[in-house]
Amino acid sequence: MSPSTISMAVMRSMMSPGVDAPGTARYRRRMPAPRQRWPLAPRELDEPHPSRLGEDHPDRAEILARHDVALRDGTPGYLDPSSGLFVLSAGFLAKRGFCCTRGCRHCPYVT
């Protein structure tokens, strides 16, 4: 098989027919079965776990300020002031309903 044939086979395996309106069909990506909701940690969403954001972090005040803005505005996250990476907010992660175990800074499930 050539690389393009393999790619098409993989793409076809990830797609399944879905119906949007009578007489029309399109393909949708198969989604994993929904996971059970996890209980939130016993702390406020604006308070990160100390193992994820220590009191001595040099950008702690700026990080918490950006996180507060994301929570207030209902946006999924903010740009980290030191790395420039997008960081998901605790509000977004709580709405998702489960921990992904990737070490998110504002994970609302870490106890």
N, CA, C and O atoms as a MOPAC input file, in Angstrom:
PM7 MOZYME 1SCF
protein

 N      0.83300 1    -1.19300 1     0.00000 1
 C      0.00000 1     0.00000 1     0.00000 1
 C      0.86700 1     1.24300 1     0.00000 1
 O      1.89400 1     1.29200 1     0.67800 1
 N      0.47300 1     2.20700 1    -0.72900 1
 C      1.21100 1     3.46800 1    -0.73900 1
 C      0.78700 1     4.30000 1     0.46800 1
 O     -0.26200 1     4.03000 1     1.05200 1
 N      1.58100 1     5.31300 1     0.86100 1
 C      1.22300 1     6.14700 1     2.01100 1
 C     -0.13600 1     6.81100 1     1.85600 1
 O     -0.87400 1     6.94100 1     2.83300 1
 N     -0.48200 1     7.23900 1     0.63000 1
 C     -1.78000 1     7.89900 1     0.46500 1
 C     -2.92100 1     6.90500 1     0.60400 1
 O     -3.99900 1     7.26900 1     1.07500 1
 N     -2.70500 1     5.64800 1     0.20200 1
 C     -3.73200 1     4.61700 1     0.36100 1
 C     -3.93300 1     4.30200 1     1.83600 1
 O     -5.06600 1     4.12200 1     2.28400 1
 N     -2.84900 1     4.23400 1     2.58900 1
 C     -2.94900 1     3.98400 1     4.02200 1
 C     -3.69000 1     5.12500 1     4.69300 1
 O     -4.55300 1     4.89000 1     5.53900 1
 N     -3.36800 1     6.34900 1     4.33200 1
 C     -4.02700 1     7.50600 1     4.92600 1
 C     -5.52400 1     7.47500 1     4.65100 1
 O     -6.32000 1     7.77100 1     5.54200 1
 N     -5.91200 1     7.12400 1     3.44400 1
 C     -7.33300 1     7.06100 1     3.11000 1
 C     -8.02100 1     5.95200 1     3.90200 1
 O     -9.15500 1     6.12500 1     4.34800 1
 N     -7.34200 1     4.80700 1     4.08200 1
 C     -7.91900 1     3.71000 1     4.85500 1
 C     -8.12100 1     4.13500 1     6.31300 1
 O     -9.15300 1     3.83900 1     6.91600 1
 N     -7.13900 1     4.82300 1     6.86300 1
 C     -7.25600 1     5.31000 1     8.23900 1
 C     -8.38400 1     6.31800 1     8.34000 1
 O     -9.17300 1     6.27200 1     9.28400 1
 N     -8.47000 1     7.23300 1     7.37700 1
 C     -9.51100 1     8.24500 1     7.39700 1
 C    -10.88900 1     7.59200 1     7.31600 1
 O    -11.80200 1     7.98300 1     8.04500 1
 N    -11.04600 1     6.60100 1     6.43600 1
 C    -12.33600 1     5.92700 1     6.30900 1
 C    -12.71300 1     5.21000 1     7.60100 1
 O    -13.88600 1     5.17700 1     7.97200 1
 N    -11.72900 1     4.63900 1     8.28700 1
 C    -12.03000 1     3.92100 1     9.52500 1
 C    -12.47600 1     4.86800 1    10.63400 1
 O    -13.17300 1     4.44800 1    11.55800 1
 N    -12.08500 1     6.14200 1    10.55600 1
 C    -12.46600 1     7.12300 1    11.57400 1
 C    -13.78400 1     7.79700 1    11.27300 1
 O    -14.31400 1     8.52300 1    12.11400 1
 N    -14.31600 1     7.57400 1    10.10200 1
 C    -15.52700 1     8.26000 1     9.69200 1
 C    -16.69700 1     7.28700 1     9.68100 1
 O    -16.52600 1     6.09900 1     9.40800 1
 N    -17.86200 1     7.78600 1     9.97300 1
 C    -19.06800 1     6.97400 1     9.87300 1
 C    -20.16800 1     7.84900 1     9.30600 1
 O    -20.16600 1     9.06100 1     9.52700 1
 N    -21.10700 1     7.26200 1     8.58200 1
 C    -22.15900 1     8.09300 1     8.00300 1
 C    -23.04200 1     8.67800 1     9.08500 1
 O    -23.35500 1     8.01400 1    10.07200 1
 N    -23.43600 1     9.91000 1     8.89700 1
 C    -24.35800 1    10.57500 1     9.79800 1
 C    -25.40600 1    11.29700 1     8.97500 1
 O    -25.15500 1    11.65400 1     7.82400 1
 N    -26.55900 1    11.51300 1     9.54400 1
 C    -27.64200 1    12.15700 1     8.80900 1
 C    -27.93100 1    13.49600 1     9.45300 1
 O    -28.16700 1    13.56800 1    10.65900 1
 N    -27.91400 1    14.56500 1     8.65800 1
 C    -28.21200 1    15.89900 1     9.16300 1
 C    -29.67300 1    16.26500 1     8.94100 1
 O    -30.31800 1    16.80700 1     9.83900 1
 N    -30.19000 1    15.98000 1     7.78200 1
 C    -31.56900 1    16.30400 1     7.42800 1
 C    -32.07600 1    15.18800 1     6.53000 1
 O    -31.27700 1    14.47200 1     5.92600 1
 N    -33.38700 1    15.02800 1     6.43200 1
 C    -33.90300 1    13.96900 1     5.57200 1
 C    -33.33600 1    14.07800 1     4.15900 1
 O    -33.37600 1    15.14100 1     3.53900 1
 N    -32.81800 1    12.98000 1     3.67100 1
 C    -32.29500 1    12.94700 1     2.31200 1
 C    -30.86000 1    13.39300 1     2.17100 1
 O    -30.29500 1    13.28400 1     1.08200 1
 N    -30.23800 1    13.90000 1     3.24400 1
 C    -28.83600 1    14.31500 1     3.16000 1
 C    -28.01900 1    13.49700 1     4.13700 1
 O    -28.47300 1    13.19700 1     5.24100 1
 N    -26.84400 1    13.14600 1     3.73900 1
 C    -25.94600 1    12.39800 1     4.62200 1
 C    -24.55900 1    12.99500 1     4.50400 1
 O    -24.16900 1    13.47200 1     3.43900 1
 N    -23.84100 1    12.97100 1     5.56200 1
 C    -22.44100 1    13.38500 1     5.54100 1
 C    -21.69800 1    12.51200 1     6.52500 1
 O    -22.31200 1    11.73600 1     7.25700 1
 N    -20.39700 1    12.62900 1     6.55000 1
 C    -19.60200 1    11.78700 1     7.42500 1
 C    -19.17700 1    12.56800 1     8.65800 1
 O    -18.80200 1    13.73800 1     8.58200 1
 N    -19.24600 1    11.90000 1     9.77500 1
 C    -18.82000 1    12.49900 1    11.03300 1
 C    -17.75700 1    11.61400 1    11.65100 1
 O    -17.73900 1    10.40100 1    11.44100 1
 N    -16.89300 1    12.22200 1    12.39800 1
 C    -15.85500 1    11.47100 1    13.08700 1
 C    -16.48400 1    10.70700 1    14.24600 1
 O    -17.31500 1    11.25500 1    14.96900 1
 N    -16.10100 1     9.46500 1    14.42700 1
 C    -16.60300 1     8.68800 1    15.55500 1
 C    -16.02100 1     9.24000 1    16.84200 1
 O    -14.81600 1     9.46800 1    16.94400 1
 N    -16.86300 1     9.44800 1    17.79800 1
 C    -16.41800 1     9.96600 1    19.08900 1
 C    -16.42600 1     8.82800 1    20.10200 1
 O    -17.27600 1     7.94100 1    20.02300 1
 N    -15.49800 1     8.83800 1    21.04800 1
 C    -15.49900 1     7.79400 1    22.06900 1
 C    -16.75500 1     7.89700 1    22.92700 1
 O    -17.38500 1     8.95200 1    23.00300 1
 N    -17.10200 1     6.80800 1    23.56000 1
 C    -18.27400 1     6.80000 1    24.43400 1
 C    -18.08600 1     7.82900 1    25.54000 1
 O    -16.97300 1     8.00000 1    26.03600 1
 N    -19.16200 1     8.52200 1    25.93700 1
 C    -19.03500 1     9.53600 1    26.99100 1
 C    -18.57000 1     8.90300 1    28.30300 1
 O    -18.96100 1     7.78900 1    28.65100 1
 N    -17.74100 1     9.63100 1    29.00200 1
 C    -17.22000 1     9.14900 1    30.27400 1
 C    -18.12800 1     9.60300 1    31.39700 1
 O    -18.89300 1    10.55700 1    31.25500 1
 N    -18.03300 1     8.90800 1    32.50600 1
 C    -18.79700 1     9.28900 1    33.67200 1
 C    -18.20800 1    10.57100 1    34.26300 1
 O    -16.99000 1    10.74900 1    34.27700 1
 N    -19.07800 1    11.46700 1    34.75200 1
 C    -18.60200 1    12.72500 1    35.34400 1
 C    -17.83100 1    12.44000 1    36.62900 1
 O    -18.22500 1    11.59000 1    37.42800 1
 N    -16.72800 1    13.16000 1    36.81400 1
 C    -15.91400 1    13.01600 1    38.01100 1
 C    -16.33800 1    14.05900 1    39.03500 1
 O    -16.81300 1    15.12800 1    38.65300 1
 N    -16.17700 1    13.77600 1    40.33700 1
 C    -16.48000 1    14.80700 1    41.34100 1
 C    -15.36800 1    15.86000 1    41.34900 1
 O    -14.19200 1    15.53900 1    41.17500 1
 N    -15.75500 1    17.10400 1    41.55200 1
 C    -14.78400 1    18.19300 1    41.62200 1
 C    -14.05400 1    18.15300 1    42.96000 1
 O    -14.59200 1    17.67200 1    43.95700 1
 N    -12.83000 1    18.66100 1    42.97300 1
 C    -12.04500 1    18.76100 1    44.20700 1
 C    -12.71600 1    19.77700 1    45.13600 1
 O    -13.38100 1    20.69700 1    44.65900 1
 N    -12.55200 1    19.62500 1    46.44200 1
 C    -13.19800 1    20.53500 1    47.40000 1
 C    -12.46500 1    21.87700 1    47.53500 1
 O    -11.93600 1    22.19800 1    48.59800 1
 N    -12.44100 1    22.65200 1    46.44700 1
 C    -11.85800 1    24.00100 1    46.46900 1
 C    -12.52300 1    24.80600 1    45.36400 1
 O    -13.15000 1    24.23900 1    44.46900 1
 N    -12.38900 1    26.11200 1    45.42400 1
 C    -12.97300 1    26.99700 1    44.41200 1
 C    -12.24800 1    26.82300 1    43.08000 1
 O    -11.07700 1    26.44300 1    43.06100 1
 N    -12.92600 1    27.09500 1    41.97200 1
 C    -12.32700 1    26.94700 1    40.64600 1
 C    -11.17500 1    27.92000 1    40.40500 1
 O    -10.29900 1    27.64700 1    39.58600 1
 N    -11.16800 1    29.06700 1    41.11900 1
 C    -10.09100 1    30.04300 1    40.90800 1
 C     -8.85800 1    29.74600 1    41.75500 1
 O     -7.89700 1    30.51500 1    41.73800 1
 N     -8.87300 1    28.63200 1    42.50100 1
 C     -7.74400 1    28.26500 1    43.35800 1
 C     -7.07700 1    27.00000 1    42.80300 1
 O     -7.61500 1    25.90600 1    42.97300 1
 N     -5.91600 1    27.12500 1    42.14300 1
 C     -5.24500 1    25.93900 1    41.60000 1
 C     -4.62500 1    25.08400 1    42.70700 1
 O     -4.30400 1    25.58400 1    43.78400 1
 N     -4.46600 1    23.80700 1    42.43000 1
 C     -3.83300 1    22.91300 1    43.39100 1
 C     -2.36400 1    23.32600 1    43.53400 1
 O     -1.72300 1    23.65300 1    42.53500 1
 N     -1.81700 1    23.31800 1    44.76000 1
 C     -0.42000 1    23.75100 1    44.96000 1
 C      0.60700 1    22.95900 1    44.15100 1
 O      1.67600 1    23.48000 1    43.83100 1
 N      0.29300 1    21.70500 1    43.81800 1
 C      1.25000 1    20.92600 1    43.02900 1
 C      1.28700 1    21.36900 1    41.57300 1
 O      2.23500 1    21.04800 1    40.85600 1
 N      0.27200 1    22.10200 1    41.12600 1
 C      0.21200 1    22.54000 1    39.73300 1
 C      0.65700 1    23.98800 1    39.55000 1
 O      1.15600 1    24.35800 1    38.48700 1
 N      0.47700 1    24.80600 1    40.58600 1
 C      0.92900 1    26.20100 1    40.55000 1
 C      1.33400 1    26.58600 1    41.96900 1
 O      0.49100 1    26.92400 1    42.80000 1
 N      2.63100 1    26.53100 1    42.22900 1
 C      3.14300 1    26.79200 1    43.57000 1
 C      3.05500 1    28.25400 1    43.96500 1
 O      2.98400 1    29.14300 1    43.11700 1
 N      3.06200 1    28.48400 1    45.26700 1
 C      3.02000 1    29.85300 1    45.80300 1
 C      4.24500 1    30.65400 1    45.36600 1
 O      4.18000 1    31.88000 1    45.27500 1
 N      5.35800 1    29.97400 1    45.09500 1
 C      6.60000 1    30.66800 1    44.74900 1
 C      6.80700 1    30.83200 1    43.24100 1
 O      7.87500 1    31.27500 1    42.81800 1
 N      5.82100 1    30.48600 1    42.43100 1
 C      5.96400 1    30.62900 1    40.97200 1
 C      6.14600 1    32.10900 1    40.63300 1
 O      5.36800 1    32.93500 1    41.11000 1
 N      7.14800 1    32.47200 1    39.82600 1
 C      7.42400 1    33.88900 1    39.55200 1
 C      6.28600 1    34.62500 1    38.83800 1
 O      6.13800 1    35.83400 1    39.01900 1
 N      5.49100 1    33.93700 1    38.04300 1
 C      4.39000 1    34.58900 1    37.32100 1
 C      3.02400 1    34.27600 1    37.92400 1
 O      2.00500 1    34.42900 1    37.25200 1
 N      2.99200 1    33.84200 1    39.17500 1
 C      1.73700 1    33.40800 1    39.79800 1
 C      0.64800 1    34.48500 1    39.74400 1
 O     -0.48800 1    34.18600 1    39.37700 1
 N      0.96900 1    35.71200 1    40.09800 1
 C     -0.03800 1    36.77400 1    40.11800 1
 C     -0.61400 1    37.01900 1    38.72600 1
 O     -1.82900 1    37.15200 1    38.57500 1
 N      0.24500 1    37.07900 1    37.70800 1
 C     -0.22000 1    37.29100 1    36.33300 1
 C     -1.04200 1    36.10000 1    35.84300 1
 O     -2.05700 1    36.27900 1    35.17000 1
 N     -0.60500 1    34.88400 1    36.18000 1
 C     -1.33400 1    33.67300 1    35.77400 1
 C     -2.73200 1    33.67800 1    36.38400 1
 O     -3.71700 1    33.43800 1    35.68500 1
 N     -2.82300 1    33.95200 1    37.69000 1
 C     -4.12300 1    33.96400 1    38.35400 1
 C     -5.02400 1    35.07800 1    37.82400 1
 O     -6.23900 1    34.90400 1    37.73000 1
 N     -4.43000 1    36.22000 1    37.48100 1
 C     -5.22400 1    37.31500 1    36.91200 1
 C     -5.79300 1    36.91300 1    35.54600 1
 O     -6.96600 1    37.16400 1    35.26700 1
 N     -4.97600 1    36.29600 1    34.70400 1
 C     -5.46100 1    35.85200 1    33.38600 1
 C     -6.50000 1    34.74300 1    33.52400 1
 O     -7.47000 1    34.69500 1    32.76900 1
 N     -6.29000 1    33.85100 1    34.49300 1
 C     -7.25700 1    32.78300 1    34.73000 1
 C     -8.58600 1    33.35700 1    35.20900 1
 O     -9.64600 1    32.90300 1    34.77800 1
 N     -8.54100 1    34.34200 1    36.09000 1
 C     -9.76700 1    34.98600 1    36.57000 1
 C    -10.54500 1    35.62800 1    35.42100 1
 O    -11.77300 1    35.55000 1    35.38200 1
 N     -9.83700 1    36.25800 1    34.49100 1
 C    -10.49600 1    36.86500 1    33.32900 1
 C    -11.16300 1    35.78100 1    32.48300 1
 O    -12.29100 1    35.96100 1    32.02400 1
 N    -10.47500 1    34.66100 1    32.27600 1
 C    -11.04600 1    33.55800 1    31.49500 1
 C    -12.28300 1    32.99700 1    32.17300 1
 O    -13.27200 1    32.70500 1    31.50200 1
 N    -12.24800 1    32.84100 1    33.49300 1
 C    -13.42100 1    32.35400 1    34.22000 1
 C    -14.57700 1    33.33500 1    34.12500 1
 O    -15.71900 1    32.94100 1    33.88800 1
 N    -14.27600 1    34.61800 1    34.31000 1
 C    -15.31500 1    35.64200 1    34.27100 1
 C    -15.96100 1    35.73800 1    32.89500 1
 O    -17.18100 1    35.86100 1    32.78200 1
 N    -15.13200 1    35.68100 1    31.83800 1
 C    -15.64600 1    35.82600 1    30.47800 1
 C    -16.20000 1    34.52700 1    29.90500 1
 O    -16.85600 1    34.54200 1    28.86300 1
 N    -15.94600 1    33.41000 1    30.56900 1
 C    -16.41600 1    32.12300 1    30.07200 1
 C    -15.62800 1    31.59900 1    28.89000 1
 O    -16.12700 1    30.76500 1    28.13400 1
 N    -14.39800 1    32.07800 1    28.71800 1
 C    -13.55200 1    31.59800 1    27.62400 1
 C    -12.86600 1    30.29700 1    28.05900 1
 O    -12.71400 1    30.05500 1    29.25600 1
 N    -12.45300 1    29.46300 1    27.10600 1
 C    -11.85000 1    28.17900 1    27.45700 1
 C    -10.50400 1    28.28200 1    28.17300 1
 O    -10.09900 1    27.33600 1    28.84900 1
 N     -9.81100 1    29.40000 1    28.04100 1
 C     -8.51200 1    29.51600 1    28.68900 1
 C     -7.83700 1    30.83700 1    28.40400 1
 O     -8.49800 1    31.82200 1    28.07500 1
 N     -6.51200 1    30.86100 1    28.52900 1
 C     -5.72000 1    32.07800 1    28.36700 1
 C     -4.32300 1    31.70900 1    27.89500 1
 O     -3.94100 1    30.53900 1    27.92500 1
 N     -3.56500 1    32.70100 1    27.46200 1
 C     -2.16400 1    32.47500 1    27.06700 1
 C     -1.26300 1    32.62600 1    28.28400 1
 O     -1.34200 1    33.61700 1    29.01100 1
 N     -0.40600 1    31.63100 1    28.49600 1
 C      0.52300 1    31.66400 1    29.61500 1
 C      1.51200 1    32.80900 1    29.41700 1
 O      2.08700 1    32.93800 1    28.33600 1
 N      1.72500 1    33.64900 1    30.44600 1
 C      2.61500 1    34.80500 1    30.27500 1
 C      4.08100 1    34.44500 1    30.02600 1
 O      4.79000 1    35.21200 1    29.37400 1
 N      4.55300 1    33.30400 1    30.52500 1
 C      5.97000 1    32.98300 1    30.33800 1
 C      6.23300 1    32.11800 1    29.11200 1
 O      7.23700 1    32.32000 1    28.43000 1
 N      5.35700 1    31.15800 1    28.81200 1
 C      5.61600 1    30.25200 1    27.68500 1
 C      4.85500 1    30.62500 1    26.41600 1
 O      5.26100 1    30.24900 1    25.31700 1
 N      3.75100 1    31.36600 1    26.56300 1
 C      2.92300 1    31.69900 1    25.40700 1
 C      1.98400 1    30.57800 1    24.99600 1
 O      1.25600 1    30.71500 1    24.01300 1
 N      1.98500 1    29.46800 1    25.73200 1
 C      1.09200 1    28.35300 1    25.43100 1
 C     -0.31800 1    28.64600 1    25.92400 1
 O     -0.50300 1    29.41900 1    26.86400 1
 N     -1.31200 1    28.02800 1    25.29000 1
 C     -2.70800 1    28.19200 1    25.71100 1
 C     -2.97300 1    27.24900 1    26.87700 1
 O     -2.70800 1    26.05000 1    26.79000 1
 N     -3.50000 1    27.80500 1    27.97300 1
 C     -3.78500 1    27.03900 1    29.18500 1
 C     -5.29800 1    27.00900 1    29.38600 1
 O     -5.95000 1    28.05300 1    29.38000 1
 N     -5.85600 1    25.81000 1    29.56600 1
 C     -7.29600 1    25.67400 1    29.77200 1
 C     -7.68300 1    26.12900 1    31.17500 1
 O     -6.95700 1    25.89100 1    32.14000 1
 N     -8.83100 1    26.78400 1    31.27400 1
 C     -9.30500 1    27.27400 1    32.56400 1
 C    -10.01100 1    26.15100 1    33.32700 1
 O    -10.44800 1    25.16400 1    32.73600 1
 N    -10.11400 1    26.31600 1    34.64100 1
 C    -10.80100 1    25.34200 1    35.48300 1
 C    -12.27500 1    25.25300 1    35.11800 1
 O    -12.87500 1    24.18300 1    35.22000 1
 N    -12.86400 1    26.36600 1    34.69400 1
 C    -14.26100 1    26.34800 1    34.28400 1
 C    -14.48500 1    25.45700 1    33.07500 1
 O    -15.43200 1    24.67100 1    33.04500 1
 N    -13.61600 1    25.57700 1    32.07700 1
 C    -13.71600 1    24.73700 1    30.88500 1
 C    -13.52800 1    23.27100 1    31.24500 1
 O    -14.28400 1    22.41400 1    30.78800 1
 N    -12.51300 1    22.97900 1    32.07100 1
 C    -12.21900 1    21.60300 1    32.45500 1
 C    -13.34700 1    21.00500 1    33.29200 1
 O    -13.64400 1    19.81800 1    33.16200 1
 N    -13.97900 1    21.80800 1    34.14800 1
 C    -15.09500 1    21.32300 1    34.96100 1
 C    -16.29900 1    20.99600 1    34.08100 1
 O    -16.99500 1    20.00900 1    34.32100 1
 N    -16.54800 1    21.82800 1    33.05600 1
 C    -17.66600 1    21.54900 1    32.14300 1
 C    -17.43700 1    20.26500 1    31.36600 1
 O    -18.39100 1    19.56200 1    31.03500 1
 N    -16.17500 1    19.95100 1    31.07100 1
 C    -15.86100 1    18.73300 1    30.33200 1
 C    -16.27500 1    17.50200 1    31.13700 1
 O    -16.73300 1    16.51400 1    30.56300 1
 N    -16.12000 1    17.55200 1    32.44700 1
 C    -16.65500 1    16.50800 1    33.30100 1
 C    -15.71000 1    15.40700 1    33.74800 1
 O    -16.11700 1    14.54100 1    34.52200 1
 N    -14.46500 1    15.40700 1    33.29100 1
 C    -13.52700 1    14.36900 1    33.70100 1
 C    -12.10100 1    14.87200 1    33.57900 1
 O    -11.83100 1    15.85000 1    32.88200 1
 N    -11.19100 1    14.19000 1    34.26600 1
 C     -9.77100 1    14.52900 1    34.21800 1
 C     -9.10800 1    13.76600 1    33.08400 1
 O     -9.31900 1    12.56200 1    32.93800 1
 N     -8.31600 1    14.44700 1    32.28900 1
 C     -7.62000 1    13.81700 1    31.16400 1
 C     -6.27500 1    13.22500 1    31.59200 1
 O     -5.62600 1    12.54500 1    30.79800 1
 N     -5.85300 1    13.47000 1    32.81300 1
 C     -4.59200 1    12.99200 1    33.41200 1
 C     -3.34600 1    13.52800 1    32.70200 1
 O     -2.30400 1    12.87300 1    32.71700 1
 N     -3.43600 1    14.70100 1    32.08500 1
 C     -2.28100 1    15.28800 1    31.39400 1
 C     -1.57600 1    16.36000 1    32.21800 1
 O     -0.62500 1    16.97900 1    31.73900 1
 N     -2.02300 1    16.58400 1    33.43500 1
 C     -1.34900 1    17.53600 1    34.30700 1
 C     -1.75500 1    18.98100 1    34.07600 1
 O     -0.92300 1    19.87700 1    34.21800 1
 N     -3.00000 1    19.23000 1    33.72800 1
 C     -3.46900 1    20.60100 1    33.48400 1
 C     -3.26600 1    21.47000 1    34.72600 1
 O     -3.52200 1    21.03600 1    35.85000 1
 N     -2.80900 1    22.68800 1    34.50900 1
 C     -2.49900 1    23.59900 1    35.60900 1
 C     -3.70500 1    23.87200 1    36.48900 1
 O     -3.57000 1    23.93400 1    37.71100 1
 N     -4.87600 1    24.03600 1    35.90100 1
 C     -6.08200 1    24.40500 1    36.66500 1
 C     -7.06200 1    23.25000 1    36.78000 1
 O     -8.26600 1    23.47700 1    36.89400 1
 N     -6.57000 1    22.01300 1    36.75300 1
 C     -7.44400 1    20.83500 1    36.83700 1
 C     -8.31400 1    20.91400 1    38.09100 1
 O     -7.78600 1    20.97200 1    39.20200 1
 N     -9.64900 1    20.91700 1    37.93000 1
 C    -10.52600 1    21.01200 1    39.08900 1
 C    -10.77800 1    19.66700 1    39.77600 1
 O    -11.56800 1    19.59600 1    40.71700 1
 N    -10.11500 1    18.60200 1    39.31800 1
 C    -10.33300 1    17.26500 1    39.87000 1
 C     -9.18100 1    16.80200 1    40.76500 1
 O     -9.33800 1    15.82500 1    41.49600 1
 N     -8.04000 1    17.47100 1    40.72700 1
 C     -6.88100 1    17.08400 1    41.52700 1
 C     -7.15200 1    17.38200 1    42.99100 1
 O     -7.54900 1    18.49100 1    43.34900 1
 N     -6.93300 1    16.37800 1    43.83700 1
 C     -7.16100 1    16.58300 1    45.29100 1
 C     -5.85700 1    16.50400 1    46.04400 1
 O     -5.84000 1    16.64800 1    47.26700 1

